[in-house]
Amino acid sequence: MHFFRRPDYQSETTQFIDQLKASKPDLEARQRQGRELLWDKHLVRSEQAEFKAAQVAQKPYVYLTENT
């Protein structure tokens, strides 16, 4: 150990997160559940193929109206 070694620095944000995790041990599990609800979707390949086949090609310039 060094004679002049300082203690490891922790920002206020890191201290807050550590205190939050200590006070709510189920926090990470609840975050994972929320992520699964919104983002982690199971895709069905056959439906994806149908969606891709049903797409309509976009015109080169989308702001051009038909009347002009």
C-alpha positions in Angstrom: 0.0 0.0 0.0 1.3 3.4 -0.9 1.9 5.9 1.9 0.2 8.8 0.1 -2.6 6.9 -1.5 -6.0 8.6 -1.4 -9.2 6.7 -0.9 -11.1 5.8 -4.1 -13.3 8.6 -5.3 -17.0 8.0 -5.7 -19.2 10.7 -7.2 -22.5 11.8 -5.5 -24.4 10.0 -8.3 -22.6 6.7 -7.7 -23.2 7.1 -4.0 -26.9 7.8 -4.6 -27.3 4.7 -6.9 -25.5 2.5 -4.4 -27.8 3.7 -1.6 -30.9 3.2 -3.8 -29.9 -0.3 -4.7 -29.2 -1.0 -1.0 -32.6 0.3 0.1 -34.5 -1.4 -2.8 -32.9 -4.8 -3.5 -35.6 -5.7 -6.0 -35.0 -2.6 -8.2 -32.9 -4.3 -10.9 -35.5 -7.1 -11.2 -38.3 -4.6 -11.6 -36.2 -2.7 -14.2 -35.7 -6.0 -16.2 -39.5 -6.7 -16.1 -40.2 -3.2 -17.4 -37.7 -3.7 -20.2 -39.2 -7.0 -21.2 -42.6 -5.4 -21.2 -41.6 -2.6 -23.6 -38.6 -3.8 -25.6 -37.8 -7.5 -25.4 -40.4 -8.9 -27.8 -40.4 -12.4 -29.2 -40.7 -12.1 -33.0 -42.6 -14.7 -35.1 -40.6 -15.1 -38.4 -43.7 -15.9 -40.5 -45.4 -12.7 -39.4 -42.2 -10.7 -40.1 -42.1 -12.1 -43.6 -45.8 -11.2 -44.1 -45.1 -7.6 -42.9 -42.2 -7.3 -45.2 -44.1 -8.6 -48.2 -47.0 -6.2 -47.5 -44.9 -3.0 -47.5 -45.5 -0.5 -50.2 -42.5 1.1 -51.9 -41.8 4.7 -50.9 -41.7 7.3 -53.6 -38.3 9.0 -54.2 -39.5 12.3 -53.0 -42.2 12.0 -50.4 -43.2 15.6 -50.2 -44.2 15.8 -53.9 -48.0 15.8 -54.2 -49.8 14.0 -56.9 -51.5 17.1 -58.3 -48.3 19.0 -59.1 
